[in-house]
């Protein structure tokens, strides 16, 4: 089975490569770290306390209560959408039923034309 030999050769060459690669130290890393720490130390601000009036939402006591709460939220959302849809319908109906804002004119005759009919 050549695929097993190929797999073993791949693993062996990968392990040799990993062993050849040695971690190198970055020469300016300590200088960069020192500069970053100093910059952060100058801009450090304390985190405000968590007790600033924030109250976590009340968690349902059971799964049944959670389901009831979700159903009631969904129902309220559906009722809101129904009210908005009804309002939109009434607005559109009022626009359609309103008399036109302009009046129709009789077609004017071109300038210089006689208004009397000749036979």
Protein Blocks (a to p, Z undefined) as FASTA:
>chain_A
ZZlmmmmmmmmmmmmmmmmpccdddfklmmmmmmmmmmmmmmgccdddfkgopacddddf
bfklmmmmmmmmmmmmmmmmmmmmmmmmmmmmmmmmpccfbdcddddddehiafbdcZZ
